[in-house]
Amino acid sequence: MIVDPSSPQPLACDAMCANVRSMEALNRDCHCVAVAPEAMHEALALAVGAHGLPSTFTDSHQNLFAALPVYVSREHLAELDRVVAAVHATVVLPDYQAAVLAWAPEIAQFDPGTPGGMLGLDFHITPDGPRLIEINTNPGGALLNALVGQALHSCMPDIVTSPTDMEEAEEHVLQVMRQEWMHQAGSRPLVSVAIVDEAPATQYLYPEFLLFRELFMRHGIDATICDPAELERRHGRLWVHGKAVDMIYNRLTDFPLAASTHETIRASYLAGEVVVTPHPRAHALYADKRNLALLGDREFLSRAGATLDVIDTLTSAVPTTTLVTIENRDELWRQRRRLFFKPAAGFGSKASYRGDKLTRRVWEDIGVSAYIAQELVPPSERHTRGDNGPLKSDIRVYAYQGQPLLYAARLYQGQTTNFRTPGGGFAPVLTSTE
């Protein structure tokens, strides 16, 4: 990936920042400009402009990149890594799989033989350590954050550094895709990939689709960005624009592929004609939010055969999570101010509510859907020089098969993460050099 070499160098580091060793103090007091959002827009336009980036990109994505990094201690990063490994160790347990597949859609019973792609594990950093808020199977932002990392010029190189080599991050992402292919197809060459989403050019993260296409093509893999309606199934293969498709990089939020418009993908996937990543089974095993009720349940984990270290790691990191049922609705309503309510198959914070913001009307709507009630865990804060108060932050770990690939932060204001906050958006994660 090409990053504009003309991106401006950072401002001189404040003397106070240079002498601070606490990551928490840096998040509170250090406002050295490590990333210029304007330069990031220019770098992204340069990287994908030849592949159809709309000219209105800068206007429509003003808050895609944050202006400040987020500092995370090495101790907290080590805890994040332990949680990532513990989740993977639990998900492979037969008793865990049986439990979560019991409430999953029928298609999740089909095992295509692939792990299911890259995960995004989202954390809030609290005074007592990181808390795992949710897990996503089609997490956006990996290549965008790799771009940020490559463009980052730290103003404190002797004090902080990136916890991962961002020059290698996109190679790690590509290797995930190759591993997904090899798990199902063996040594057969991967020739073509379709990057699929509904009306992809209208999606907010469409620029990242272009980055993925550029990455695939740069490594000799034909890549097409398309809507599901552009796919057709014939002669035992899936086709797009007259080309056979080997693998689908799935960015759809219809996780069980249940919509009629996705029947072509569903049929080809179940017939083993195409590798789909992430796939419905992966979402059922990792990302259904009801699973958090089991991942944080010491008694269940013990019965399922998890090791004591895994049990201790998960029960410390996963906030208390409860399935909303007819029997407990009244009690959850009374306790709502300390709870956060999320749909089981939700994504992007859609239809998620802080309990203290709930109205009776919304509460009645929740009663007809599968929801969880999660202990409210306030996010940490990243202070700015602005007059609108500090920004909230969460940390996303992109991971595969229990191994972290890269770390990123999201800065925002409001009830949930978004890309509408001035000064907010994707932010690089930095940690101490010692």
TADA-V739281 format. One record per residue. N is the residue number from 1. RES is the residue in three letters. SS is DSSP state (h for helix, s for strand, l for the rest). D_CENTER is the distance of its C-alpha to the mean C-alpha in Angstrom with 2 decimals. Layout:
{{N;RES;SS;D_CENTER} {N;RES;SS;D_CENTER}}
This chain:
{{1;MET;l;20.69} {2;ILE;l;23.29} {3;VAL;l;22.94} {4;ASP;l;25.82} {5;PRO;l;28.23} {6;SER;l;29.85} {7;SER;l;26.98} {8;PRO;l;28.80} {9;GLN;l;29.11} {10;PRO;l;28.07} {11;LEU;l;30.61} {12;ALA;l;32.61} {13;CYS;l;31.10} {14;ASP;l;32.67} {15;ALA;h;35.11} {16;MET;h;33.60} {17;CYS;h;30.10} {18;ALA;h;31.71} {19;ASN;l;33.32} {20;VAL;l;30.50} {21;ARG;l;28.89} {22;SER;l;26.84} {23;MET;h;23.14} {24;GLU;h;23.53} {25;ALA;h;26.55} {26;LEU;h;24.87} {27;ASN;h;22.16} {28;ARG;h;25.14} {29;ASP;h;27.72} {30;CYS;l;26.58} {31;HIS;l;26.17} {32;CYS;l;26.81} {33;VAL;l;25.14} {34;ALA;l;22.91} {35;VAL;l;21.07} {36;ALA;l;22.97} {37;PRO;h;20.81} {38;GLU;h;23.77} {39;ALA;h;23.83} {40;MET;h;20.14} {41;HIS;h;20.95} {42;GLU;h;23.95} {43;ALA;h;22.15} {44;LEU;h;19.64} {45;ALA;h;22.65} {46;LEU;h;24.51} {47;ALA;h;21.87} {48;VAL;h;21.50} {49;GLY;h;24.57} {50;ALA;h;26.58} {51;HIS;h;24.21} {52;GLY;l;24.65} {53;LEU;l;22.67} {54;PRO;l;24.41} {55;SER;l;26.80} {56;THR;l;25.46} {57;PHE;h;22.03} {58;THR;h;22.80} {59;ASP;h;24.18} {60;SER;h;21.35} {61;HIS;l;18.52} {62;GLN;l;20.33} {63;ASN;l;17.52} {64;LEU;l;14.69} {65;PHE;s;15.48} {66;ALA;l;16.71} {67;ALA;l;20.16} {68;LEU;l;19.71} {69;PRO;l;17.81} {70;VAL;s;16.73} {71;TYR;s;18.73} {72;VAL;l;17.74} {73;SER;l;20.58} {74;ARG;h;20.89} {75;GLU;h;21.67} {76;HIS;h;18.40} {77;LEU;h;16.51} {78;ALA;h;18.71} {79;GLU;h;17.88} {80;LEU;h;14.10} {81;ASP;h;15.15} {82;ARG;h;17.52} {83;VAL;h;15.12} {84;VAL;h;12.87} {85;ALA;h;16.26} {86;ALA;h;17.61} {87;VAL;h;14.99} {88;HIS;h;15.74} {89;ALA;h;19.42} {90;THR;h;19.46} {91;VAL;h;17.77} {92;VAL;l;20.48} {93;LEU;l;23.25} {94;PRO;h;25.38} {95;ASP;h;26.03} {96;TYR;h;22.39} {97;GLN;h;21.78} {98;ALA;h;24.95} {99;ALA;h;23.98} {100;VAL;h;20.62} {101;LEU;h;21.99} {102;ALA;l;24.86} {103;TRP;l;22.92} {104;ALA;l;20.77} {105;PRO;l;22.02} {106;GLU;h;24.68} {107;ILE;h;22.83} {108;ALA;h;20.61} {109;GLN;h;23.87} {110;PHE;l;23.92} {111;ASP;l;22.71} {112;PRO;l;22.42} {113;GLY;l;22.46} {114;THR;l;19.05} {115;PRO;l;16.32} {116;GLY;l;13.83} {117;GLY;l;11.55} {118;MET;l;8.56} {119;LEU;s;6.26} {120;GLY;s;3.28} {121;LEU;s;6.06} {122;ASP;s;6.78} {123;PHE;s;10.42} {124;HIS;s;13.44} {125;ILE;s;16.12} {126;THR;s;19.46} {127;PRO;l;23.01} {128;ASP;l;22.93} {129;GLY;s;19.81} {130;PRO;s;16.05} {131;ARG;s;15.15} {132;LEU;s;12.26} {133;ILE;s;11.43} {134;GLU;s;9.15} {135;ILE;s;7.30} {136;ASN;s;5.40} {137;THR;l;7.18} {138;ASN;l;6.57} {139;PRO;l;3.17} {140;GLY;l;5.46} {141;GLY;l;7.04} {142;ALA;h;7.73} {143;LEU;h;11.35} {144;LEU;h;11.75} {145;ASN;h;11.05} {146;ALA;h;13.35} {147;LEU;h;15.80} {148;VAL;h;15.74} {149;GLY;h;16.42} {150;GLN;h;19.26} {151;ALA;h;20.77} {152;LEU;l;20.69} {153;HIS;l;24.19} {154;SER;l;24.41} {155;CYS;l;27.53} {156;MET;l;27.83} {157;PRO;l;27.64} {158;ASP;l;29.88} {159;ILE;l;27.78} {160;VAL;s;24.06} {161;THR;s;22.02} {162;SER;s;18.54} {163;PRO;l;17.54} {164;THR;l;16.74} {165;ASP;l;18.71} {166;MET;l;16.78} {167;GLU;l;19.56} {168;GLU;l;18.49} {169;ALA;h;14.70} {170;GLU;h;15.04} {171;GLU;h;17.57} {172;HIS;h;15.27} {173;VAL;h;12.87} {174;LEU;h;16.14} {175;GLN;h;17.37} {176;VAL;h;14.58} {177;MET;h;15.78} {178;ARG;h;19.32} {179;GLN;h;18.94} {180;GLU;h;17.68} {181;TRP;h;20.75} {182;MET;h;23.13} {183;HIS;h;22.39} {184;GLN;h;23.81} {185;ALA;h;26.03} {186;GLY;l;27.42} {187;SER;l;29.03} {188;ARG;l;29.33} {189;PRO;l;28.05} {190;LEU;l;24.91} {191;VAL;l;26.50} {192;SER;s;24.36} {193;VAL;s;20.85} {194;ALA;s;20.11} {195;ILE;s;16.88} {196;VAL;s;17.07} {197;ASP;l;16.19} {198;GLU;l;18.62} {199;ALA;l;20.62} {200;PRO;h;18.12} {201;ALA;h;20.12} {202;THR;h;19.65} {203;GLN;l;15.85} {204;TYR;l;14.62} {205;LEU;l;12.36} {206;TYR;h;15.36} {207;PRO;h;16.02} {208;GLU;h;13.09} {209;PHE;h;14.70} {210;LEU;h;17.79} {211;LEU;h;16.39} {212;PHE;h;15.41} {213;ARG;h;18.88} {214;GLU;h;20.52} {215;LEU;h;18.96} {216;PHE;h;20.17} {217;MET;h;23.52} {218;ARG;h;24.11} {219;HIS;l;24.05} {220;GLY;l;26.44} {221;ILE;l;24.20} {222;ASP;s;25.01} {223;ALA;s;22.07} {224;THR;s;22.33} {225;ILE;s;20.06} {226;CYS;s;21.38} {227;ASP;l;21.51} {228;PRO;h;22.15} {229;ALA;h;25.71} {230;GLU;h;26.38} {231;LEU;s;26.06} {232;GLU;s;29.22} {233;ARG;s;30.25} {234;ARG;s;33.61} {235;HIS;l;35.47} {236;GLY;l;32.85} {237;ARG;s;30.15} {238;LEU;s;27.53} {239;TRP;s;28.47} {240;VAL;s;27.27} {241;HIS;l;29.86} {242;GLY;l;32.28} {243;LYS;s;30.02} {244;ALA;s;29.01} {245;VAL;s;25.30} {246;ASP;l;24.36} {247;MET;s;20.62} {248;ILE;s;18.19} {249;TYR;s;14.69} {250;ASN;s;13.62} {251;ARG;l;11.58} {252;LEU;l;13.68} {253;THR;l;12.83} {254;ASP;l;16.11} {255;PHE;l;14.73} {256;PRO;l;18.33} {257;LEU;l;19.60} {258;ALA;l;22.23} {259;ALA;l;23.16} {260;SER;h;26.42} {261;THR;h;24.99} {262;HIS;h;22.79} {263;GLU;h;25.78} {264;THR;h;26.30} {265;ILE;h;22.93} {266;ARG;h;23.42} {267;ALA;h;26.93} {268;SER;h;26.20} {269;TYR;h;23.33} {270;LEU;h;25.64} {271;ALA;l;28.45} {272;GLY;l;26.61} {273;GLU;l;27.29} {274;VAL;l;23.83} {275;VAL;s;20.80} {276;VAL;s;17.73} {277;THR;s;14.24} {278;PRO;l;12.24} {279;HIS;l;15.21} {280;PRO;h;16.37} {281;ARG;h;17.30} {282;ALA;h;13.95} {283;HIS;h;12.56} {284;ALA;h;15.75} {285;LEU;h;15.58} {286;TYR;h;12.13} {287;ALA;h;10.52} {288;ASP;l;13.78} {289;LYS;l;13.95} {290;ARG;l;17.58} {291;ASN;h;16.69} {292;LEU;h;16.05} {293;ALA;h;19.76} {294;LEU;h;20.63} {295;LEU;h;18.33} {296;GLY;l;20.06} {297;ASP;l;23.49} {298;ARG;h;25.76} {299;GLU;h;28.44} {300;PHE;h;26.30} {301;LEU;h;24.64} {302;SER;h;28.17} {303;ARG;h;29.53} {304;ALA;h;26.77} {305;GLY;l;27.81} {306;ALA;l;25.12} {307;THR;l;26.60} {308;LEU;h;27.55} {309;ASP;h;25.22} {310;VAL;h;22.19} {311;ILE;h;23.57} {312;ASP;h;24.13} {313;THR;h;20.69} {314;LEU;h;18.88} {315;THR;h;21.47} {316;SER;h;21.24} {317;ALA;h;17.48} {318;VAL;s;16.82} {319;PRO;l;18.39} {320;THR;l;21.17} {321;THR;s;19.94} {322;THR;s;22.54} {323;LEU;s;22.80} {324;VAL;l;24.67} {325;THR;l;27.98} {326;ILE;l;31.36} {327;GLU;l;32.83} {328;ASN;l;30.60} {329;ARG;h;29.96} {330;ASP;h;32.83} {331;GLU;h;31.88} {332;LEU;h;28.23} {333;TRP;h;29.63} {334;ARG;h;31.86} {335;GLN;l;29.09} {336;ARG;h;26.59} {337;ARG;h;26.69} {338;ARG;h;24.88} {339;LEU;s;22.28} {340;PHE;s;19.11} {341;PHE;s;19.15} {342;LYS;s;16.32} {343;PRO;s;16.88} {344;ALA;l;16.30} {345;ALA;l;14.53} {346;GLY;l;13.00} {347;PHE;l;9.95} {348;GLY;l;9.33} {349;SER;l;11.86} {350;LYS;l;14.53} {351;ALA;l;17.64} {352;SER;l;16.51} {353;TYR;s;19.37} {354;ARG;s;20.62} {355;GLY;h;23.77} {356;ASP;h;26.00} {357;LYS;h;25.13} {358;LEU;l;25.89} {359;THR;l;28.97} {360;ARG;h;31.16} {361;ARG;h;30.45} {362;VAL;h;26.68} {363;TRP;h;27.44} {364;GLU;h;29.63} {365;ASP;h;26.96} {366;ILE;h;24.62} {367;GLY;l;27.55} {368;VAL;l;27.36} {369;SER;l;23.71} {370;ALA;l;21.75} {371;TYR;s;20.27} {372;ILE;s;19.45} {373;ALA;s;20.76} {374;GLN;s;18.81} {375;GLU;s;20.60} {376;LEU;l;19.86} {377;VAL;l;18.34} {378;PRO;l;18.81} {379;PRO;l;16.34} {380;SER;s;17.94} {381;GLU;s;19.50} {382;ARG;s;19.83} {383;HIS;l;23.35} {384;THR;l;24.58} {385;ARG;l;28.07} {386;GLY;l;27.67} {387;ASP;l;29.66} {388;ASN;l;26.88} {389;GLY;l;25.93} {390;PRO;l;22.94} {391;LEU;s;19.32} {392;LYS;s;16.87} {393;SER;s;13.98} {394;ASP;s;10.95} {395;ILE;s;9.49} {396;ARG;s;6.08} {397;VAL;s;7.23} {398;TYR;s;6.40} {399;ALA;s;9.15} {400;TYR;s;11.68} {401;GLN;l;14.68} {402;GLY;l;14.52} {403;GLN;s;14.35} {404;PRO;s;12.06} {405;LEU;s;11.71} {406;LEU;s;10.81} {407;TYR;s;9.99} {408;ALA;s;9.23} {409;ALA;s;10.23} {410;ARG;s;10.40} {411;LEU;s;14.02} {412;TYR;s;15.44} {413;GLN;l;18.42} {414;GLY;l;19.06} {415;GLN;l;17.90} {416;THR;l;14.14} {417;THR;l;11.65} {418;ASN;l;12.92} {419;PHE;l;14.16} {420;ARG;l;17.74} {421;THR;l;18.73} {422;PRO;l;21.19} {423;GLY;l;20.19} {424;GLY;l;16.55} {425;GLY;s;13.37} {426;PHE;s;11.28} {427;ALA;s;13.40} {428;PRO;s;14.22} {429;VAL;s;14.55} {430;LEU;s;18.13} {431;THR;s;20.10} {432;SER;s;23.80} {433;THR;l;25.75} {434;GLU;l;27.73}}
